[in-house]
Amino acid sequence: MPFHITIHKSFSGISQRKPKELIRVGFDDQIFIAQSRGGISKYFVEIIQRLPKYGVEPILLCEETRNSHLAESGLVPRAKQDSNLKSRLRGYLWRLTGNPRYKGPLIETVDVIHHTFTNGAYLGLGHKPSVVTIYDMIPEVYPEYFPTGNPHFAKKKFAQKCDVLISISESTTNDMLKFYGDNLRSKTMVVPFGVGEQFLSPHPEVEMPELPEKYLLFVGVRRGYKHFKTAFLAFEQMAKKDPELCFVVIGGGRYSDEERKMVQTSPFVERVFHFNPSDEQMPEFYRRAKCFVFPSVYEGFGLPTLESLASGTPVVLADASCSREVGGDLAIYCEPGDVQSLIDSVEKATSIDWMNRIKRDGPARAKEFTWDFVAEETAKIYKNLVQKTK
């Protein structure tokens, strides 16, 4: 079947004809506005590219994008970079109004709507069958980390209104049912995230920045529940004994004032590096790391765990939420928020025997979670939903 993705650049004169063999699924633009890059937008880019193989025509409603994953995929042109003021203003307006000009064409041309996030401005897009993915319940479980309110907006309303809920882990499902009610169980399907092929395939040559020879790796957002501070304090203690050990931070935006002060006043500041690599570079960051540390006390799934295992790099996880669901017996677990426990776990994870085991068994574990599997299972959900609502 030929690869086909519809991208609406103009909403006048949209064809009402649908290929007989395909169902059409509309993806709103929420997450591609909310994220410049990140796990959720990456998830949608990965499945959108694969859905045509499984009888689904994705209708992607973006004229241009500031999301790196979407732009790097080649599906949508990259938008020009705005000033910080314009960027903040756009984000503020999106939170208030969404992008309502997409609503009419979306309703007219699709069989199913898949909401990419939970901004209430996108609720009520006609009477089409609808799907929403539930990524985590962090604001509900740890409200103390979100003093300005739940950043997931109208997630509960989406869960109640949508016909099907896709949860990315059993842990997330259990928490959702606890907070939103067990009546949602019958319409909830668990479909995990997948790991990118670039982590599993032979290593192509890719231009890389200069990296230290020996480093601990921290990936992604660093806010409270992620326990970045725990990881950094553990690094400092280990760096006292190991003059070659460095600390590499990936993504997560600019350092907060507190993080900047912590790094700049550290006696090991010259051994701390912060990068914002492309998707193509990420596997090499994992492969060169001595150990990947992920002390977060809550993850909806924990995709970096799989990426590290796929790369043959040891993983240390906080023993919390879905960490064992993803890491299984191929991760070393530490007590949440405990610096010494993290240090002890890194020492275990970097022993010769354990490193050899991860190089041997890590990629096989990661292959149990592929984006093709995610796309195929998601396509089945769309098809079943269309069949039920005929």
N, C-alpha and C positions, 0 to 999 in steps of 0.2 A: 504494500500500500504506500503511495507516495506521501512524503512528509508534508503536512500542510497545517499552517497556523494562520489564522486570520487576525490581522492587526488593523483596527479601525483608525484610519487617519482622517477620514471625513465621515460624518454621520448622515449625510444626505444620500438618498437613493440606495440604501443598503438592501441587498438582495434578500428576498424572503424564501428563496429556494434552499433546500438542505439536501446534501448528498444522502441517498437512501441508506447507505451502509454506515453512516456516521451519525452520532448524536452530537449536538452542539452544546458546549458548556462555556458559560461566560464567567470570566474572572474579573472581579472589580479591581480597581487600582489602589486600594487602601494601603497595602503593605509596601507597595513601591513608592508611595509618597512618604510613608512613615519611616522607612529605613533607607539609608544610603547603601548599606550592606548588612548582612546578618543572616542567622539561621533560617528564619521564617521566609524571607524573600528568596533565599537560595533554594529552599524546599519547593516553592512554586515554580521557579525557573526550571528546576530539574524535572518535575512531573509534566509541566506544560510541553517541554521539548519531546517527551516520550509518549504522551497520550495518543497521538495519531496512530501509533503501532497497535493500539488496543481499541480502535474503533471510535475514538472521540476526537472531534474537532474543537480545539481550544479557541475561544474568542477572547483575545487579550486586548483590553481596552486602555491602551497607552499610546499616545502619539509620540512621546519622547520620555526619557526617564533620567533621573539622577541616581537611580539605584545601580550600583556597580555590577551586581550579578546579572541583571537584565541587560545592561549595556554590553558587558563582555560576552554575553551569549550571542549577540548580533541580532536578537529578535526585535529590538527597539533602539533607535538612535539615542545617543547620549545627549542630554540637554546641556546647555551652557551653564557654567557654574555661576550661581547667584552670590551676591554679597551676603554676609552673615545676617544683616537686617532683613533682606528680602526672604532669605531662607526661613528665618524665625516667623516672619509674617505669614508665609505660605503655610507653615505648620499650624499656626494659630487658626487661620481661616479653615483649614482642613478639619481641625477638631470641631469647629462650629458647624460647618455646612457640608463636609464631604466634597464630592465632585458631582453635583446633581445633573450636569449636562450629559453624563453617560447613561442616565437611568432609562430614558425612553428607548434608545436603540438596543440596549441590553435586553430589555423585556421583550422587544419585538422579535429578536432573532435567535434566541437560545431556548434550549430545552430545560436546562438546569442552570442555576446560579450558584457559583462557589464563592462565598465571601472570604477574602484573604485576611481580614482582621475584623474588629468589632466596634467600629465607630457607628454610633447610633444613627447618624445621618444617612447611613446606607440601608437601614432597616426598611421594610415595606416596599421592596422593588417589585411590585405587582404580585401576581398569584402564581408565579413560576415555582416549581419545586426547588428547594434551596438546601445548600450544604454549608457548614462552617467547620473549620478545624479548630479544635481546642488544644492549645500548645502547652499550657501549664496553668496552675492555680496559685502561683507565687503570691500575688497581692492578697488573696484570701487567706493563705496559710501564714504569711508573714506581713501583715498590714503595717507593722512598725517600720518597715523599710520604705514605705510609700506614704510619707506624711502629707503630701499634697493630694492624695486620693488614688483610686484604682486607675492605673494607666491603660487598663483593658476596656475602658469605657463601658459599653452596654453588653458585655460578654454574656451575662445571665439572660438578658432579653433575647440575644441571638440563639442561645442554647434552647430556650423555650419555644421560639418561633420557627426555627429551621427544621426541616423534615429529617435531616440526618446530621449527626455529629460525628466527626472523625477525631478521635483522640490518638495522640502519638505514643502513649504508653499506658500500661495497666495502672501504674502509679497515678498518672494524671487522671485517668478514668475514675479511680476510687476516690480521689480528692474532690473531683467535680460532683460525683453523686453525693458525697458527704455534705457539700455546701449548697448544692442546687436541688437535691432531691433524687431519690431512687427511681422516680417515675421516668427519668431520662434514660435509664439503662437500655430499654428496648430499642431506642433509636440511635444508640452509640456503637460505633465500630472502631476497633483499635487497628490502626495502620502506622507502624513505626516510620521513622525517618530512614534514609538510606545513606550509603557512603559513596562518594564520587568515584568514577572509574579512574580518575587520575591518581588516586591513592593506591589502586590495586594493580594498575598496568605497569609495564616496564618504565623505568625512569627516563623520560625524555630530557634533552638538554634544555635548561631554562636559565635565563640570566638572573643571578641572585646578588643581593647586596653582600658586602663583606660581613661574615658572621664569626662569632667567637668559636673556638674549637670545642668548648665544653660548656653547655648551658642547660638550665632548667627552663621549661617553656610554659608560659601562661597565655591562654587564648581567650579573647572576647571581652564582654562587658565586665566591669570591675566593681559594680555597686555592692552595697552591704552584704547581701546574702551570698555573693560569690566568694567572699572571704579572700579578696586580693591581699589585704593586709596580713592575713595569716600566712599566705604563701611568701610574701616579701620578707616577713620577719624570720621565717624558716630559712629562706635563702641567706639572709645576713648571718645567721648562726652557722650555717654550713660553709659560707664564704670565709669565715674566720679560720677554718681548718684547711680549706682548699683554695690556694691562691689562684687557681685557674678557672674556678667555677664562676659562671656569669648567669644573668637572669634576662631572658628575652620575653618581652611583652608584645602580643599581637593584637592589633585593632583595639576596639573598645572606646574609640574617641580620644579626645585630649584628656590628659590627667586632670582630675579635680584639684582644687587648691590643696586639699589635705594630702592627696596622692603625690602631688608635685613636691610638697614640703618633705614628705617622707622619703622620697627618692633623692632629692637634692641635698638633704642633710645626712644621708647615709654615708658612712665611710667607704662604701663600695659603689658609689654613684657612677664611677667610670666603668663599672662592670654591668651596668643596667642599660638595656637597649629596647627601643620601642619602634616597631615596624607596622606598616599597613600594606601587606603584600597582596598581590593579585591571587585569584583562585589557582592559577597555574603554578605559582610559587609555593603555595601552602604545603603541598606534600614534602617538599625539600626542607622546610622549616621543621616539620615533625621528624623527618628521617635523621636530621643532623642533631636533634636534641638528645641529651643524656636521659631525660625523663620529662614527661608531660605531667604537670601538677594541676589538679582540678578540684579544689577544696570546697566548691559550691555546696551549700546545704540543701539546695533545691534546684532540680532541672526537670523540665517537661519530658525531655528525652536524654539530652547530653550527647549531641552529635560529635563534638571534638573527641570524646572517648573512642568512638569507632574510627575516626580519622587517624588517631594515634596508633591504635592497634593495627589498622590496615597498613600503616607505615612501618610496623615492626618496632615501635618505640614504647617503652614501659609507661604505664599509667598509674598515677596515685589519685584516688578519689576519696572524697568524704563519704563515710558510710551513712548515706541519707537518701531519701526520695527514691528515684528510679536507678540509682547508680549500679546496684547489683543486677538489675534487669538488663542493663546494657553491657556492663563490664564482665559479668559472670565470674568465673574463676581465673580470669586473665588480667585482673586489676588487683592492686594492693590498696587496702582500705585503711583510712585513718579516722580518728575521732573528730567529728566536726568542730572546727574552731580551735583545735588543740595544736599549738606550734610544735611541741616536742613529738607528738604523735605523727605529725606530718614529716618531720625530720627522720624519725625512725622508719617510716614507710618508704621514703625516698631511698634510704640506705638499703632496704630489702629489695626495692624495685631495680636498683642499679647493681645488684650482685651479678656476677658472671652467669651463674646458672639461670637466674630469672630472665636476664636480658636475652640469653640464647633461646629460652622457651618462648618469649614474646616474638622474637624474629621468626620462629618456626610456626607458632600457632596463632599469633595475632591476626595476620591477613586472612586466615581461614575463618576465624570468628567474624571478621568484618564482612566477609562475603555472604554471610547469612542475611545481611541487611543491604540490599541493592536498590538503587532508584528505579530500576526496571520493575522490581517486585512492587514497590510503592505505587508506581504508575498503573500497573496492571490491576492491583487491588482497588485502587481509587476508581479506575474505569468501571470495574464491576459494580461499585456502589452507585455510580451515575446511572448505569444501565438498569439496575434493579429499581432505582427510584423512578426512572421514566416509565418502566413497565408497570409499576404499582399505581402510578397516577394517570394512566391512560383511561 
